[in-house]
Amino acid sequence: MTLNIRHLNATDPGFSAELKKALAWDSLASPAVLNTVNSILEEVKTSGDSAVLELTQKLDQRVLSSIEELEIPLDRLQKSLATIPSDQLQALENAALRIKLYHEKQKQGSWQYTEADGSTFGQQVTALDRVGIYIPGGKASYPSTVLMDAIPAKVAGVIEVIAMVPAPNGELNELVLAALALAEVDRVFTVGGAQAIAALAYGTETIPAVDKIVGPGNIYVATAKQQVFGQVGIDMIAGPSEILVICDSETDPDWIAMDLFSQAEHDEDAQSVLVCPDAGYIKKVQESMEKLLPEMERKSIIQASLESRGLMIKVDDLEHAAEVSNIIAPEHLELSLESPEELLPLIKHAGAIFLGRYTSEALGDYCAGPSHVLPTSGTARFSSVLGVYDFQKRSSLISCSAETAAELAETASTLARSEGLTAHARSAEYRKDGK
């Protein structure tokens, strides 16, 4: 089997333009999608439960008589946890434990410091009250996403975690239900699409409004999250999955081929990139891909992804590879090198970094510990992996003694009057003058 993957040389004069073209991804919804989403949001905002029920019946081909049928009882989740195959249960438990242990180290505490006159300043850290997590359904089900979204929220101290789990044609995935039980999610509704996001954002008679919505979804879900941002917080607008592998040509080419497949099999828009200073090795990896592709269950998706968005990039050396990687700012970055720590200081932008030949990106997807909810489409330049900090708020603490209030009043008054804000100035001056 021949794969028509785009090959680029980073030293060519037109490389920057070619790379920009190859990376281009329009995250904006089409006018038709935007209109549909806005219509759904307005319906749910206006009509609540009845709109959610009607939209779920229509879009998920379900026969329902009441909104109560959309909520899954917690004992049903426990039943799934008790009946899934033992190997799957053990895998879920192992992953959940590692995810919890990792995120417990992220938890931030409140802090204060006291100045000589007794004035105190600091920060109070509190958890969000209620969070909604969206778990994609339809083409595939993702119990791993349940753990990666819900466990950091629980570690942060979120009081109530509500999950939205689409159930097209009324079908439920037992492993997803088991993961929801293991993650101790508080309520679960079988609602999907933009109507699920609307219900979480605005609340209905049955589904409570949340403070933040996290989790990936299709274009309708992503657009809905974008539209309700401001009414609620969101984690990010996720694009197609991505992997970039920097290799020194010493890793088994079959390993690298399979790593590239691991993202390409998500969907036709996923992007897999190999960056290497050895043209001969790049050729070996392509040969491995062509050899291994017929064995893949999702070979048609992998092929479509690689041929439409895959890249094989030749660079001068590993430092040059780091420069190219920083331009791309990938979701997943594998440093498949003998001494990856030496290159690490040069990496500025990446969602997650996998160090060494034995650390496949797939381990991060499921059980290494960090969340797999990561910035895509170059947004790793300014955003980070989902973590406990996403479910915590920080409030400034300011307590001034009379002496400090008088001292700061001069500075505050001068600046306030320069901005024409007289009440601000006098508010500070009153404390100074003792009025």
N, C-alpha and C positions, 0 to 999 in steps of 0.2 A: 504494500500500500504506500502510495506517495502522498506526502503532506506538503501543501503549498504554504509554508510559513514564511513570513516576511523576515529577511535578513538585513541588518543595518550595520554599518561600520561607523563608530563614533568619531572617527577622524575625517570622514568625508565632509566636504564643505556644506553640503545640504542636510547634514544629519539633524540639526536642531529643528528644522522645518518638518522633516520626515517624522521625527519622533513626536512632535506636537500633533501632527495629523494622526499618527497611530494611536495616541493616547486619548484623543478627543472623545468625550462622552457627554452628551447633552442630558443633564439630569432634569431639565424642565419638562413638565408634562405638556402634551399637545393641547390645543384649545378644547378639543372634544373631551379629553380626560378631565381637564380642569373644570369644564362646565358640569360634567357628570358628578364629580366629587363635590363641587359647591352645592349642587342640587341636593345631594344626599346629606351633606352637613346641615343644610337649612331644614330639611325634612325632620331629621332627628332632633335638632335644636328646638323646633316648633312643636313636634308631635310626640317626642319621647318614645315610650315603650311601643306604641302602636306602629311608629315608623320603623323601629328596629325589627319588630316582628314581621312586618310586611316585606321589608327589604331582604331579610334573611330567607323568607319563604321564596321570594322571587329569584334572588341571585344565587342561593345555595340549593335550590330545588328541594325544599323541605316542606313537609306538611305539619303545621303547628297550630295548636288551638289557643295557646297562652304564652305569655312572656316567661312564665315560670319554667316552661319546658327547655328554655335556653340555658338555664343554670345547672351545672353538674354538681350533685351533692358530694360533699367531701368523702363520704363513705364509699362512693363509687370510685374515687381516686385510690383509696386504700385497697379496694378490691383488686384494681389493676396491679398495684404494687405487690400484692400477695400472690398473684397468679401468673405474672410474666415468667418466662424461662429463667432458671437460676443463673445462667451465665450473663444474661442481660441485666438481671438485678444486681449482680456483683459488679458489673461494669458501671452501672449507674451509681452505685454506692461509692465505688472507688473514685469516680470522677467528682461526685458531689463533695467528698471529703477533701480532695486536693483543692478544689475550687474554694471551699470554705476556709481552709488553712491559709491559702494564698491571700485571700481578701481580708482576713482578719488582721493581716500585717499592714493593710492600707488604711485602716480606720483611724480617723483624725480626732483628737480630743480638743477640748477648749483650753485656752491658756490666758494668763494675765501677767503683767509685771507692775510693780509699784515703784513710784518715784520717791525721792527723799522726803517730800512734804506729805506723802500719803495718797497722792493722786494715783489712780490705777487705770490702766489701759489693757485691752486684750481682745479676745475673740471667743464668742460662744458658738459651739458647733452643735447643731441639732439635726435630727433625721427628718425627712419628709414624712408627712402623715400617711399619704396614700399614693401608691404608684400603680400604673397599669402596664402590663407587659403583653406585647403582641407576639403570638407564636404562629408563624406561617403554616398554612395547610395547603391542600390542593395537590400540586405536583409531587411534593414530598413533605414528610413530617420531621420535625427537628426536636427530639427530646433534649439534645445537648443545648439548644438555645434556651430552653426552660431553665436549666441549671445556670447557664452563663448570665441570664438576666435576673432571675429571682434570688439566687444566693447572695450576690453582692448587696442587693436591696435589704435582705433580711439581716445580713451582717451589719449594715449601716444602722439598723434599728427602725426601719420603716414599719409603721404600725399595721398597715393593711396592704397586701399585694393582690391585685386583681388581674387575672389572666383572661385574654381573649384568644380562643382557639377555634378557628373555623372548622366546620364539620360539613363539607359538601355532601349532599345527599344523605345527611345524617350519620356519616361514617366517622368513627373516632379511632384514633391510634392509641392502642393500649400502652405503648412505651411512653408516649407523651403524657398520658394520664398518670402513669407511675412516677414519672419525673416531677410532675406537679405536686404529687403527694410527698415525694422525698424532699422537695424544695420548700415544703410547708406553705404553699400558696394558699391564701385565705378564701378567695372566691374564684370560680371559673365559669365563664360564659362561652357558649358555642356560637360566637358571633364573629364574622370576619369582614374584611374589606373596609371601605371608608366609613361604613355605618358603625363598625366597632370603634374606630378612632373617634368618631363623633360622640358616641355614647360615653366614652371615657373622658372626653374633653368637656362636654356640657352636662353630663349626667342625665338620667331619665328617672322615672318613678321607681325603677327597680335597680338599675345600674348606677352606682354612685360616681360622681365626678372625681377625677384624680388630680394630683398635683403635677405629675410628670408621666409621659408615655415613652417607653423604650421598646426596642425590638424591630427587626427587619420585616419587610413585606413587599408586595408587588407595587407597581407604579401607582395604583389607586390608594394604597395604604401610605406610601411615601408622600404623595401629593396631599393627602388628607392631613398627615402630620405637619407638613409645611404650612398648610392653611390654618391650623388651629394653634400654631406656635404663638405664644403671647397669652392666649387663654390658659394654656398649660405649658410646661416645659417639655422638651423632647431631647432625645439623646443625639440624634443626627439624621440626616437624609442619606441613606445608604445607597450606593450604586452597585454595579456588578462586582463580584468577588475578584481579587487580584493576587497574584504571587510574582515576586521577582527573586530569582536565584542568582547570587554571585558565586561563581565556582572557579577554583584554581586549576581545573582540569584533572584533578586527582581522584575525585569521587567517581564511583561506578556510574557510567552513563545511564544505566537502567534505573538507578535510584533517582537521578535528576529527571529523567523522562517521566517517571511516575509522579514525582512532586509537581511537575508542570500539569500533568493530567488531573491531579487532585483538585485544582481550581477550575480547569476547563470543563470538568464534568458537571459543575454546578448548573451552568446554562450557556447558551450560545454567545452571550455578551460578556462572559467572564474573560479575564486577560491573564495570560501566562507569559513571563518574560525571563529569558536566560541572558545573563551578562557575563562574558568571559574573555580573557586576553588571548585565548588559544583557538584559532579558527578550526584547527583539526579536531579539537574536542567538541566544538559546537556541531561539527558534522557528525561526530560519533553519537551525540545526544539525539540528533534528528533521526539517525539510523535506528537508535533504540526505540524512539517514539513510533516510527513506522513499523518496527517489528512487534511492539507490544500492543499497539492500538487495536488490532483485531480481537484481542482477548477481553477488551473492556465491554462491560454491559451497556454503557452509555457512549459507545464509540461514535455514534452519529453526532451527538452533542459535543463531544470532545473535539472531533474533527472540525465541526462548524466554528467552534470557539477559537481553535488554534489558527485556522485559515483566515478568519475575519479579524482577529485581534491579537494573535500570538506574535511574539517578537524574539529574535535571536540577535543579540547585539555584541559585536566584536569591539573590544576596547584595547588600549595600549598596555595597561597594567591594572592592578587591583585598586590603586588610588583613583585611577580614571573610572573604574567601575563604581566606586563610592560616589563620585561626582555625578555620574549618570543616574544612580539610584536616588540621590537627593533631588534631582530634577523630577523624577517620576513620583517620589514620595509614596511608595507602595503600601498597600494594606498589610501584606505579609512579606517579610524580607528574610530569605535564607542566606546565611553566610556559610556556604559549604566549603570550608577552608581548613587547612591544617592548624592555623592560629587565628581564629576569627576575632579574638580579643584585640589583636593588633589593628584590625581595620575598624573596630567598633567606634573609636573616638571620631572617626571621619563621617560616621552616619549621623545625619541631623534629622531626617524626616522618614519615619516608618511607623506603622501602627503597631506591629509586633516584630521582634527580631529574633530569629532562630539561629543559635550559634553552634557550628560544628557539623560534621558530616552525618552524625547519628540523630540530629534533631530535626525530624521532618515536621513540616507545617501541620500535618494531620494530628500530631500529638497536641498541638495548641488548640485545634478545633474541638477536641473532646475532653482531654483530661490532664493536661500539664498543670493547670491551675489558673492562669490569667483568663479573663473573659475573652471570648472570640468575637465580641461585638466591637468592630474596629473601623476607623475612618477609611473611606475609599475615595477613588477618583482624585487623588492628589490632596485631599483634605487633611492628610497627616502633617501637612505643613503648619497647621494651626489647631489641630484637635487631637484627642487622645483616645486610647482604649477605654471602654466602659469600665467603671470601677466603683468602689464604695463611695468615693468622693462625689459621684454623680447623684447620689441619693442623700447627700448631706448639704445643709445650708450653713453659712457662716455669718454671724451677726457681730458687728463691732461693739466693743464695750468701752465706754468713756466715763470716767468718774473724776471730776476735778475738785481739788481743795479750793478754798477761798483764795489762797495765794496764787495757785496756778491759774485759776479763772481770771484773776486780775492781770497776771502776766500775759496770758494769751489774748486778753481783750484788746490790747493795743494792736497786735498783729491782725486779729479778726476785724477790728473796726476799720483799720486802714484799708484792708483789702475790700471789705464790704462797701465802703464809701467810694472806692475807685470803680466799683461796678454799679454804683447808683442805687445800692440796696440799703437805704437808711435804717429800716427796721432791724435788719441783721446787725448793723453797726451798734444801734442803741441797745439791742438785746444783750450784746456782749458788754457794752459800757455800763449798763445798769449794775452788773455783777461787780465790776471794778469799783464803781462809786458807792456800792453798798445800798443802792436805792431799791 
